[in-house]
Amino acid sequence: MADLKTDVRYIKGIGEQRAKALAKLDIRTLRDLISWFPRRYEDRTKTCRIADLVPGETACVCAMVAAPPAVSHIRKGLDLVKVRAVDETGVLDVTFFNQSWLKNSLRTGESYVFCGKAEGNLLRRRMANPIAEPEGRREATGRIVPVYPLTVGVSQLVLSRSIRQGLDACADILPDALPDAVRREHQLCHIGFAYENIHFPSGGQALELARRRLAFEELFFFTLGLRRLRQRRETAEVKPFRPVDMGEFYGALPFTLTGAQRRCVEEALTDMASGRPMNRLCQGDVGSGKTMVAAACAFFCVKNGCQAALMAPTEILARQHYEGLAPLLEPLGIRCALLTGSHTAKEKRNLAAALAAGETDFIVGTHALITGGLEYRRLGLVVTDEQHRFGVGQRAALAGKGNHPHTLVMSATPIPRTLALILYGDLDVSVIDELPPGRRPVQTSFVDGSYHPRIYKFLRRLVGEGRQAYIVCPQVSESEEGGDGRKAVTEYAAKLREEVFPDLQVAYVHGKMKPREKDAVMAAFAARETDILVSTTVIEVGVDVPNAAVMVVENAERFGLSQLHQLRGRVGRGPWQSYCVLVSDNQNEETRRRLKIMTETSDGFKIAEEDLRLRGPGDFFGQRQHGLPGLRVADIGCDAQLLKEAQAAADALLARDPGLTGCPEAAERVKELFTGAAVTFS
């Protein structure tokens, strides 16, 4: 009989080939498979009238076939079936690709349910390749349908069928790690019902019961782990750092720190002098000066005879930190080094030897800093930048290189303070809520695609004045799943280079490129060898280019507000007026309301509050949801009451049973969620 650790290739109906495809989604075990939750649902139980179809939105419409379907042979391998359907409110033109058998299936005078994305305009609606079923025999459209995150080679149908096989294989062995008393007290459904109905809901109420159960469970185990991390920190003791004359550091700066920066530095230094390990989140808007807070802490640490390490999520950001901090700290007697994955084996050996011998005081790097063979002589401070890109385990792995080193976490992703206290429950929080003097707000506008000629003219003028521009697209290439008119980096860059700006230097960068390729493109842009850089959101955290003065975001409705704010923060770093242009042809009310917020404020915390209210926290951080363990179903923005219940239940359980000796399954689940963070209950 299968258990949850069984390799998916051994599940009936899956096999080797499908298992290889699923592995692209990091689905390797039965547990991975059944825990691959839908990202959204389509309610296909309801139908609307043709006149009520909204272009760009998916809907089901019941309409009668008004004339015999027409088949066209466009070219070899491409047949079109065109159907005209009508109801009392209008006409719908439906096109099917390579489904010529529908010519005899769709009968004139009979009604069908067509489910797909509406296209066209208010006068003439269209649908391409919709699901089509007789009105009286609804199977694919008469239910709530899950929509899963996909990758190339894995379709919704393949994933849905695989999950069905997985659920059937483990129907009798699903363990329930949630203590039964907690489940009953909070009126939560059984685990089997929850998994069945999160994937194959029998109705709206069943889906909500399933989602509530799984969201509660995530928040409950997450709270248990965070409580344990904080408890472990509060009971640990370290040698207090002695006072240091910080005047030497402040005097070396070419500028004066803001009051908010000084406050954050003082909070951190107080932590490090307390005799308890610091575990502090320093969050501030783009350009607020968090790196200088880190530099002050590193100076304080090294002057106390310890080493400091700063871990950044990308090589280019690590190098930027190093190139900014080394010239500042080395004249103060602090020996600095840079370590990334692209260093040669010999360079890595030399750096490791210098660290182990205590000949390096401050090292900046990527996750290479947490590789197993790297040893520190006396690691006293760990700084992680852009915390949401690291899991709790990675942060803990770096901290594990020393004996309870102080930890400073930096994030430019503005998070409402109350949410930050929940998300980073094992951290104290400092906020830099003040920008350095002289920073000009970025002028932001929201337009539709008809403005492209004017945008291109504007870009040409600014480039002529010596400035540079970013253009951000939502996907890498048009061959990606779900292309549907979204701008794609590779094709768009080629069009700009060949048709629009043949006389300018246009380059592109995206996350699927090799690190060295990305770094080379970004370095060329920073060196002003490139005029326009077309990119995915890979530049959201990237090199500082003060000369870049324009940010154009195509298909802006595809991005969250906090992500748009991060992108906007890539410009406005120099002395020139900078601009952000949000382009979207999706002009529905929600899109207009969301994007209008970007034109009204540059306050990241206000934007974050609005983002949280409108979309929930997953949108702050993209698919991975800020590197936190296990939050796949819970939405902290919408599940605030459920979070309170889960926290209260976790606290009550820990009060009764601090070691969770009576709930070994719960203890094991927490350990799994916080892999690498060394969460123990003993």
C-alpha positions in Angstrom: 0.0 0.0 0.0 1.3 3.5 -0.9 2.3 6.0 1.8 2.7 9.8 1.3 6.4 9.4 0.6 5.8 7.1 -2.3 7.4 8.3 -5.6 4.6 9.5 -7.9 5.8 7.2 -10.7 4.5 4.2 -8.7 1.0 5.6 -8.4 -1.5 3.8 -10.6 -2.1 5.6 -13.8 0.9 8.0 -13.6 4.0 6.1 -14.7 7.5 7.3 -15.7 6.7 9.8 -18.4 4.0 11.7 -16.5 6.2 11.6 -13.4 9.0 13.3 -15.3 6.6 16.1 -16.4 5.3 16.5 -12.8 8.9 16.7 -11.5 9.2 20.1 -13.4 6.7 21.4 -10.8 8.7 19.8 -8.0 6.0 17.2 -7.6 7.9 14.0 -6.7 6.0 12.2 -3.9 2.4 11.4 -3.3 2.3 14.1 -0.6 3.6 16.7 -3.1 0.9 15.7 -5.6 -2.1 15.9 -3.4 -0.7 19.1 -1.8 -0.5 20.9 -5.2 -3.4 23.1 -4.5 -5.4 25.1 -7.1 -4.4 28.8 -7.4 -8.0 29.7 -8.2 -11.4 28.2 -9.3 -13.8 28.8 -12.1 -17.4 28.6 -11.2 -18.9 27.0 -14.3 -22.2 26.3 -12.6 -23.5 29.7 -13.7 -24.3 30.9 -17.2 -24.7 34.5 -18.4 -26.2 36.2 -21.4 -24.2 37.1 -24.5 -24.7 40.8 -23.9 -23.2 40.4 -20.4 -19.9 38.9 -21.6 -16.9 41.0 -20.6 -14.0 40.9 -23.1 -10.9 39.4 -21.4 -12.9 37.5 -18.8 -13.8 33.8 -18.7 -17.5 32.9 -18.5 -20.1 30.4 -19.5 -22.9 31.4 -21.9 -25.9 29.4 -23.0 -26.7 30.0 -26.7 -28.4 28.3 -29.7 -26.5 27.4 -32.8 -28.0 29.6 -35.4 -26.5 28.2 -38.6 -24.6 25.0 -39.7 -20.9 25.1 -38.6 -18.5 26.0 -41.3 -15.1 24.3 -41.7 -12.1 26.0 -43.2 -8.8 24.4 -44.1 -6.3 27.2 -43.5 -3.1 25.2 -44.1 -1.7 21.8 -43.4 -2.3 21.0 -39.8 -4.8 23.8 -39.2 -8.5 23.5 -39.6 -11.1 26.0 -38.3 -14.7 25.3 -37.3 -16.7 28.5 -37.1 -20.1 28.6 -35.4 -22.6 31.4 -34.9 -24.6 31.2 -31.7 -27.3 33.4 -30.5 -29.5 34.2 -27.5 -32.2 36.9 -26.9 -29.5 39.5 -26.3 -27.0 39.1 -29.1 -24.6 37.1 -31.3 -21.5 35.1 -30.3 -19.0 34.0 -33.0 -17.2 30.8 -31.9 -14.1 29.4 -33.5 -12.6 26.0 -32.8 -9.0 25.0 -33.9 -8.4 21.5 -35.2 -11.6 20.1 -34.0 -13.3 19.4 -37.3 -15.5 16.6 -35.7 -17.5 19.4 -34.1 -19.0 20.2 -37.5 -21.3 17.2 -37.0 -21.7 17.5 -33.3 -23.0 21.0 -33.0 -26.6 20.9 -34.4 -28.5 23.9 -35.8 -31.4 25.0 -33.5 -30.0 23.3 -30.4 -28.6 25.1 -27.3 -25.2 24.6 -25.9 -23.1 25.9 -23.1 -19.9 27.6 -24.3 -17.3 28.3 -21.7 -14.2 30.3 -22.5 -12.6 33.7 -22.5 -14.7 36.3 -24.2 -13.1 38.4 -26.9 -14.2 41.1 -29.3 -16.1 44.3 -28.3 -19.5 45.4 -27.1 -20.9 45.1 -30.6 -19.5 41.7 -31.6 -18.5 39.0 -29.0 -16.2 36.1 -29.9 -14.8 33.0 -28.2 -11.9 30.9 -29.4 -11.7 27.2 -28.5 -14.3 27.2 -25.6 -15.6 24.1 -24.0 -18.9 23.3 -25.6 -21.5 21.0 -24.1 -25.2 20.4 -24.8 -27.3 22.4 -22.4 -28.9 19.3 -20.9 -25.7 17.3 -20.4 -23.3 19.5 -18.5 -20.2 17.7 -17.2 -17.2 20.0 -17.7 -19.2 23.1 -17.2 -21.8 22.2 -14.6 -19.3 22.4 -11.7 -16.7 24.4 -9.9 -13.4 23.7 -11.7 -9.9 24.1 -10.1 -7.2 25.9 -12.0 -3.7 24.8 -11.1 -0.2 26.5 -11.6 1.3 24.7 -14.6 4.6 24.4 -16.5 5.5 23.4 -20.0 4.3 19.8 -20.7 1.8 19.7 -17.9 -1.8 20.6 -18.8 -4.7 21.2 -16.4 -6.2 17.9 -17.6 -3.0 15.9 -16.9 -2.6 17.5 -13.5 -6.2 17.0 -12.5 -6.2 13.3 -13.6 -2.9 12.8 -11.7 -4.3 14.3 -8.5 -7.4 12.1 -8.9 -5.1 9.1 -9.0 -3.2 10.3 -6.0 -6.2 10.9 -3.9 -7.6 7.5 -4.8 -4.2 5.9 -3.8 -4.2 7.5 -0.3 -7.8 7.7 0.5 -7.4 5.3 3.5 -4.0 6.5 4.7 -4.2 10.3 5.0 -2.8 11.1 8.4 -4.5 13.8 10.4 -1.7 15.8 12.2 -4.2 18.2 13.7 -5.1 17.2 17.2 -8.7 15.8 17.3 -9.7 18.1 20.2 -8.6 21.2 18.2 -10.5 20.0 15.1 -13.7 19.5 17.1 -13.4 22.7 19.1 -13.0 24.8 15.9 -15.6 22.8 13.9 -13.2 21.7 11.2 -13.9 18.9 8.7 -11.9 15.7 8.5 -8.7 15.7 6.5 -10.0 13.3 3.8 -13.0 15.5 3.1 -10.8 18.6 2.9 -8.4 17.2 0.3 -11.2 15.7 -1.8 -13.1 19.0 -1.9 -10.2 21.4 -2.3 -9.4 19.5 -5.6 -12.9 18.3 -6.6 -15.4 20.4 -4.8 -18.9 19.0 -4.8 -20.2 22.5 -4.3 -19.4 26.0 -3.0 -20.1 25.1 0.6 -18.0 22.0 0.5 -15.1 24.0 -1.1 -15.3 26.6 1.7 -15.3 23.9 4.4 -12.2 22.3 2.8 -10.4 25.5 2.4 -11.1 26.6 6.0 -9.8 23.3 7.4 -6.6 23.4 5.3 -6.0 27.1 5.9 -6.5 26.7 9.7 -4.1 23.8 9.7 -1.4 25.8 7.9 -1.7 28.7 10.3 -1.8 26.5 13.3 1.4 24.6 12.5 3.1 27.8 11.3 2.3 29.5 14.6 3.6 26.5 16.6 6.9 26.7 14.7 7.3 30.5 15.1 6.5 30.3 18.8 9.2 27.6 19.2 11.8 29.7 17.3 11.1 32.8 19.4 11.1 30.7 22.6 14.5 29.2 21.7 15.9 32.7 21.0 14.6 34.2 24.2 16.2 31.5 26.3 19.6 31.6 24.5 22.4 33.7 26.0 25.4 35.3 24.2 28.2 37.5 25.4 26.9 41.1 25.2 28.7 43.3 22.7 30.6 46.2 24.4 29.9 49.8 23.5 31.7 51.2 20.4 32.3 54.7 19.3 30.1 54.9 16.3 31.3 58.4 15.5 34.1 56.9 13.4 31.5 55.1 11.2 29.1 58.0 10.9 32.0 60.4 10.1 33.1 58.2 7.2 29.7 58.4 5.5 29.5 60.9 2.6 26.0 61.8 3.8 24.0 62.1 7.0 21.7 59.3 8.0 18.0 60.1 8.3 16.4 60.0 11.7 14.6 56.8 10.9 17.9 55.1 9.9 19.6 56.3 13.1 16.6 54.9 15.1 16.9 51.5 13.4 20.6 51.4 14.1 20.1 52.2 17.7 17.5 49.5 18.1 19.8 46.9 16.5 22.8 47.9 18.6 20.7 47.7 21.8 19.8 44.2 20.8 23.4 43.2 20.2 24.4 44.6 23.6 21.6 42.8 25.5 23.1 39.4 26.0 20.4 37.8 23.9 20.7 37.0 20.1 19.2 39.8 18.0 16.6 38.7 15.6 15.3 41.8 13.9 13.5 42.7 10.7 14.5 46.0 9.2 11.9 47.0 6.6 11.8 50.1 4.6 10.7 51.4 1.2 12.8 51.2 -1.9 15.8 53.6 -1.5 15.2 54.2 2.2 18.7 53.2 3.2 18.5 49.8 4.8 22.0 48.9 3.6 23.5 51.6 5.7 21.8 50.2 8.8 23.4 46.8 7.9 26.8 48.5 7.5 26.5 50.1 10.9 25.7 46.8 12.5 28.6 45.1 10.7 31.0 47.8 11.9 29.7 47.4 15.5 30.1 43.6 15.2 33.6 43.6 13.8 34.8 46.2 16.4 33.6 43.6 19.0 36.0 41.1 17.5 33.4 39.1 15.5 32.8 38.4 11.8 29.7 39.6 9.9 28.0 38.0 6.8 25.5 39.5 4.4 23.5 37.1 2.2 21.7 38.5 -0.9 19.3 36.5 -3.2 21.2 37.1 -6.5 24.8 37.4 -7.5 24.3 40.9 -9.0 22.7 42.2 -5.8 25.5 40.6 -3.7 28.1 42.3 -5.9 26.3 45.6 -5.7 26.3 45.4 -1.9 30.0 44.5 -1.8 31.0 47.3 -4.2 29.0 49.8 -2.1 30.1 48.6 1.3 33.7 47.6 0.9 35.0 51.1 0.0 33.2 52.4 3.1 34.3 49.8 5.6 37.8 48.9 4.4 39.3 52.3 5.3 37.9 51.7 8.8 40.0 48.6 9.1 37.4 46.0 8.2 38.6 43.4 5.8 35.8 42.6 3.2 35.3 39.8 0.7 32.7 38.7 -1.9 31.6 35.0 -2.4 29.2 33.9 -5.1 28.6 30.7 -7.0 30.5 32.0 -10.0 33.8 32.1 -8.2 36.3 29.4 -9.2 37.0 26.4 -7.0 40.4 27.9 -6.1 38.9 31.3 -5.2 36.3 29.6 -3.0 39.0 27.6 -1.2 41.0 30.8 -0.6 38.0 32.7 0.7 37.0 29.8 2.9 40.5 29.6 4.4 40.6 33.3 5.1 37.2 33.1 6.8 38.1 30.1 8.9 41.4 31.8 10.0 39.6 35.0 10.9 41.4 37.0 8.2 38.1 38.2 6.7 35.9 40.4 8.9 32.9 40.9 6.6 31.8 38.7 3.8 29.0 39.4 1.3 27.6 36.7 -0.9 24.7 34.6 -2.2 23.4 31.3 -0.7 27.0 30.1 -1.3 27.6 31.5 2.2 25.6 28.6 3.7 27.3 25.8 1.8 28.3 22.9 4.1 32.1 23.3 3.9 32.3 27.0 4.8 33.4 27.7 8.4 33.6 31.0 10.2 36.2 31.8 12.9 33.7 33.7 15.0 30.4 34.6 13.2 28.7 37.3 15.2 26.2 38.9 12.8 24.1 37.5 9.9 22.3 39.9 7.6 19.9 38.6 5.0 18.6 40.9 2.3 15.2 40.6 0.6 14.1 38.1 3.3 11.0 37.0 1.3 13.3 35.3 -1.2 14.8 33.1 1.5 13.0 30.4 3.4 13.2 30.3 7.2 15.4 27.3 6.8 18.0 29.2 4.7 18.1 32.0 7.2 18.6 29.5 10.0 21.3 27.6 8.0 23.4 30.7 7.8 22.8 31.5 11.5 23.8 27.9 12.2 27.4 28.7 11.1 27.9 30.5 14.4 27.0 30.2 18.0 23.7 32.1 18.2 24.9 35.0 16.0 22.8 38.1 15.8 20.4 38.2 12.9 19.3 41.2 10.9 16.8 40.7 8.1 16.2 43.4 5.5 13.2 43.7 3.2 12.3 46.4 0.7 8.8 44.8 0.4 6.6 47.1 2.5 4.4 45.0 4.7 1.8 46.5 7.0 3.2 46.3 10.6 0.5 44.0 11.9 1.1 41.6 9.1 4.9 41.8 9.5 4.5 40.8 13.1 2.5 37.7 12.0 4.7 36.8 9.0 7.9 37.3 10.9 6.6 36.1 14.2 10.1 35.1 15.4 11.5 38.6 14.6 11.4 42.1 16.2 10.4 44.7 13.7 12.1 48.1 12.8 10.6 50.3 10.1 12.5 53.0 8.1 9.6 55.2 7.3 11.6 58.2 5.9 13.3 58.7 2.6 16.7 60.4 2.2 16.3 64.1 1.4 16.3 65.1 -2.2 14.6 62.0 -3.6 12.0 63.1 -6.1 8.7 61.1 -6.4 8.4 59.1 -9.6 5.7 60.5 -11.8 3.3 57.6 -12.5 0.6 57.3 -15.2 -1.8 54.6 -16.2 -2.7 54.3 -20.0 -3.9 51.7 -22.5 -2.1 50.2 -25.4 -3.2 53.0 -27.8 -0.6 55.2 -26.1 2.4 53.0 -27.4 3.4 55.5 -30.2 3.5 58.3 -27.6 5.4 56.1 -25.1 8.0 55.2 -27.8 8.4 58.9 -28.7 8.8 59.8 -25.0 11.4 57.1 -24.6 13.4 58.3 -27.6 13.4 61.8 -26.3 14.7 60.8 -22.8 17.3 58.5 -24.3 18.4 61.4 -26.5 18.9 63.4 -23.2 21.2 60.6 -22.0 18.7 58.7 -19.8 17.9 54.9 -19.9 14.7 53.0 -19.6 13.3 49.6 -18.4 10.4 47.9 -20.1 8.9 45.0 -18.0 6.8 42.2 -19.5 4.8 39.5 -17.6 6.4 36.5 -19.4 9.6 35.4 -21.1 8.3 34.2 -24.5 5.0 33.9 -26.4 5.3 30.1 -26.4 4.6 30.1 -22.6 1.3 28.6 -21.4 -1.4 31.3 -21.3 0.2 33.7 -23.8 -3.2 35.3 -24.6 -1.9 38.6 -25.8 0.5 39.3 -22.9 3.8 41.0 -23.9 6.7 38.6 -23.9 10.3 39.7 -23.3 12.1 38.0 -26.2 9.6 38.8 -29.0 9.0 42.4 -27.7 12.7 43.1 -27.5 13.2 41.9 -31.1 10.3 44.1 -32.3 11.7 47.1 -30.5 15.2 46.5 -31.8 14.1 45.9 -35.4 11.0 48.1 -35.9 10.8 50.8 -33.3 14.4 51.7 -32.1 16.8 50.2 -34.7 19.2 53.0 -33.9 19.3 52.4 -30.2 20.8 49.7 -28.0 18.0 47.4 -26.9 18.8 44.3 -24.7 16.7 41.9 -22.7 17.1 39.9 -19.5 14.9 37.2 -17.8 15.0 34.6 -15.1 15.6 31.7 -17.4 18.9 33.0 -18.5 22.1 31.7 -16.9 23.3 33.8 -13.9 26.4 34.9 -15.8 24.3 35.9 -18.8 22.0 37.9 -16.6 24.9 39.6 -14.8 26.5 40.5 -18.1 23.3 42.2 -19.4 22.8 44.1 -16.2 26.4 45.1 -16.0 26.2 46.5 -19.6 23.0 48.4 -18.6 24.7 49.8 -15.5 27.7 50.9 -17.7 25.3 52.8 -20.0 26.1 50.5 -22.9 22.4 49.7 -23.3 19.6 52.3 -23.8 16.5 50.2 -23.2 16.3 47.0 -21.1 13.3 44.7 -21.7 12.9 42.4 -18.7 10.6 40.2 -16.6 10.4 41.0 -12.9 13.9 39.7 -12.5 15.0 43.3 -12.2 12.6 43.9 -9.3 15.7 43.2 -7.1 18.7 44.3 -9.2 21.6 46.5 -9.8 21.3 50.2 -8.9 21.2 52.3 -12.1 20.8 56.0 -11.2 20.7 56.9 -14.9 17.5 54.9 -15.5 14.7 57.3 -15.5 11.7 55.5 -17.1 9.9 52.3 -16.1 7.3 51.0 -18.6 5.2 48.1 -17.3 3.3 46.2 -20.0 0.1 44.3 -19.0 0.3 46.0 -15.7 -2.9 44.3 -14.5 -0.9 41.1 -14.3 1.2 42.4 -11.4 0.4 43.0 -7.7 0.5 46.6 -6.4 3.4 45.8 -4.1 5.3 44.3 -7.1 4.6 47.3 -9.2 5.9 49.5 -6.4 9.1 47.4 -6.3 9.5 47.8 -10.0 8.9 51.5 -9.9 11.7 51.7 -7.3 14.2 50.8 -9.9 14.0 54.4 -11.3 14.2 57.7 -9.5 17.6 57.0 -8.0 19.4 59.8 -9.8 19.0 63.6 -9.8 16.6 63.6 -12.8 12.9 63.5 -12.8 11.8 59.9 -13.4 8.6 58.3 -14.8 6.6 55.1 -14.5 4.1 54.2 -17.2 1.6 51.4 -16.4 0.1 50.0 -19.7 -3.0 47.8 -19.6 -5.8 47.1 -22.1 -7.8 45.5 -19.3 -9.9 48.5 -18.4 -12.4 46.7 -16.1 -13.4 48.5 -12.8 -11.1 46.5 -10.6 -8.0 47.1 -12.7 -8.7 50.8 -13.0 -9.2 51.0 -9.2 -6.0 49.1 -8.4 -3.7 50.9 -10.9 -5.1 54.3 -10.0 -3.7 53.8 -6.5 -0.2 53.7 -8.0 -0.7 57.1 -9.6 -1.9 58.6 -6.3 0.8 57.6 -3.8 4.4 56.6 -3.6 4.1 55.5 0.0 4.9 51.8 -0.1 3.2 51.1 3.2 -0.1 52.6 2.0 0.2 50.6 -1.2 0.9 47.5 0.8 -2.2 48.0 3.0 -4.3 48.4 -0.2 -2.7 45.4 -1.8 -3.4 43.4 1.3 -7.0 44.5 1.3 -7.6 43.9 -2.4 -5.6 40.8 -3.1 -4.2 39.2 0.1 -0.6 38.7 1.0 0.4 36.1 -1.7 0.5 39.0 -4.2 3.3 40.7 -2.2 5.7 38.0 -2.9 4.5 36.1 -6.0 4.1 32.4 -6.2 6.4 31.4 -3.4 4.6 33.5 -0.8 7.6 35.1 0.9 9.5 31.9 1.5 7.4 31.0 4.5 6.7 27.3 5.1 3.4 25.7 4.2 1.3 28.8 3.4 -0.4 27.4 0.2 -4.1 27.8 1.1 -4.2 30.4 3.9 -4.6 34.1 2.9 -3.6 36.2 5.9 -5.3 39.2 4.4 -8.7 37.5 4.2 -8.3 34.9 7.0 -7.5 37.3 9.8 -10.2 35.8 12.1 -9.0 32.3 11.2 -5.5 33.3 12.0 -6.5 34.5 15.5 -8.3 31.2 16.1 -5.3 29.2 14.9 -2.9 31.2 17.1 -5.1 30.9 20.1 -5.4 27.1 19.6 -1.6 26.8 19.1 -0.9 28.8 22.3 -3.4 26.8 24.3 -1.8 23.5 23.1 1.7 24.7 24.0 0.5 25.8 27.4 -0.9 22.3 28.1 1.9 20.4 26.3 5.0 22.5 25.7 6.9 19.5 24.2 4.0 18.3 22.1 4.6 14.8 23.6 0.9 14.0 23.3 0.8 15.1 19.7 3.8 13.5 17.9 2.2 14.0 14.5 1.9 17.7 15.1 5.5 18.0 16.3 6.7 16.1 13.2 4.6 18.3 10.8 6.2 21.5 12.3 9.7 20.0 11.9 8.9 19.2 8.3 7.6 22.8 7.6 10.6 24.4 9.2 13.2 22.2 7.6 16.6 23.6 8.3 15.4 25.9 11.1 16.1 23.2 13.7 12.7 23.5 15.3 12.5 20.9 18.1 10.0 20.0 20.8 11.9 18.4 23.6 
